Amino acid sequence: MDRNFARALALVLKSEGGWSDNPADPGGAIMKGVTLANFRRYVKADATKADLRGIHDGQIATIYRRFYWDAVHGAELPDGVDHAVFDFAVNSGPGRAAKYLQAAVGVAQDGRIGPVTLSAANAKPAGVIIDALCDARLTFLKRLPTWPTFGRGWSDRVKSVRIQALLMSAQRQAAAAPEPVAQPPEVEKPAAEAPAIQPGPSASPSGGKAAAAAGIVVLMAGTLAVFWHHVTEFFGSVF
């Protein structure tokens, strides 16, 4: 989405670095990813290499937006996919980046991103598109004759793009996820009261007295029996 342009541009400029005028690079003289040809197209028609080296941030942002971001409809692509396509466009051209995006989302590869491509891109999981696009991009780069010279840097760049693009997508999904509905606190139920213990039948006073009297009678009977036993023994010995 367009809100990602500044973030995506900062990441691209990290990969592009500063001044470069490597004879092995088909892009020729480059300053922060801006070629002399593009500088002449958008800033100064008769610019020299020295002019390019003096490019300022506002000019850089203008060129990247017009020539790359707008060309791939970055403002209308899903979060993360926008960065992956944008970086691909900067590195290998908007037309090629568009074709590879179209291949990843399963539509005709005419190199022009329109309603059909945008609809397909927004209908498919962003993470799937990002992975497919980065895989295909790396395969394309490995086929280039300049891979032995720039391959290591390109490989690291695609790896970084994949990570950052997936992070953008995940952050967007997290921000769009509905907040969980707060559940009311559970009211603690009071513990069930233990059943009251019913008192058993208590002994009545009259019942207690009767039991005591019966005990006395038994005790007296036992005592008399012993006494009578001794009496009979005494009188039996006398007679």
Order of alpha helices (4+ residues) and beta strands (2+ residues): alpha-beta-beta-beta-alpha-alpha-alpha-alpha-alpha-alpha-alpha-alpha-alpha
